[in-house]
Amino acid sequence: MAKHWAASRMLWVNAVAAALVALEANTGLLQPLLPFNFYTTLSVALPVINALLRVVTHQALCRHQPLNRP
């Protein structure tokens, strides 16, 4: 059975990463708070996290809330 797209951990991880990158690119507020090699670490960690989430995910996504069938 498919799950609603908003329940996808992979989409949420990528949305948060994209939001933080956009925030930093537009404001520069995060750079003083982050370690020097944060972007290098993120560029390695994000694909690894995506791969791990893809391995543990066995459900397809759908746009609409799936029906609860017994």
C-alpha positions as CSV (number, residue, x, y, z in Angstrom):
1,M,0.0,0.0,0.0
2,A,1.3,3.5,-0.9
3,K,1.8,6.1,1.8
4,H,1.1,9.8,1.5
5,W,4.1,11.8,0.2
6,A,4.2,14.0,3.4
7,A,5.0,10.8,5.4
8,S,8.3,10.3,3.5
9,R,11.3,10.7,5.7
10,M,13.5,11.0,2.6
11,L,11.6,14.0,1.3
12,W,11.7,15.7,4.8
13,V,15.4,15.2,5.1
14,N,16.0,16.7,1.7
15,A,13.6,19.5,2.3
16,V,15.3,20.5,5.5
17,A,18.8,20.3,3.9
18,A,17.6,22.4,0.9
19,A,16.0,25.0,3.3
20,L,19.2,25.3,5.3
21,V,21.3,25.7,2.1
22,A,18.9,28.3,0.8
23,L,18.9,30.2,4.1
24,E,22.7,30.2,4.2
25,A,23.0,31.3,0.5
26,N,20.6,34.2,1.0
27,T,21.5,35.4,4.5
28,G,25.0,34.1,5.5
29,L,23.7,33.7,9.0
30,L,24.6,30.1,9.5
31,Q,28.3,30.2,8.4
32,P,29.6,31.7,11.7
33,L,27.6,29.0,13.7
34,L,28.8,26.0,11.7
35,P,32.1,24.2,11.8
36,F,34.6,24.9,9.0
37,N,34.1,21.7,7.1
38,F,30.3,21.5,7.6
39,Y,29.5,21.7,3.9
40,T,32.0,19.0,3.0
41,T,30.5,16.7,5.7
42,L,26.9,17.5,4.5
43,S,27.8,16.8,0.9
44,V,29.0,13.3,2.0
45,A,26.4,12.6,4.6
46,L,23.3,13.6,2.6
47,P,23.7,10.9,-0.1
48,V,24.5,8.3,2.6
49,I,21.4,9.3,4.5
50,N,19.3,9.1,1.3
51,A,20.7,5.7,0.5
52,L,19.9,4.4,4.0
53,L,16.4,5.8,3.9
54,R,15.9,4.3,0.5
55,V,17.0,0.8,1.7
56,V,14.6,0.8,4.7
57,T,11.7,2.2,2.6
58,H,9.5,-0.4,1.0
59,Q,6.4,1.7,0.2
60,A,5.5,3.7,-2.8
61,L,4.4,7.3,-2.5
62,C,1.1,8.8,-3.6
63,R,-0.3,12.3,-3.9
64,H,-3.5,11.7,-2.1
65,Q,-4.1,10.1,1.3
66,P,-4.4,6.3,0.8
67,L,-7.6,4.6,1.7
68,N,-7.6,2.6,4.9
69,R,-8.7,-0.9,3.9
70,P,-9.1,-3.8,6.3
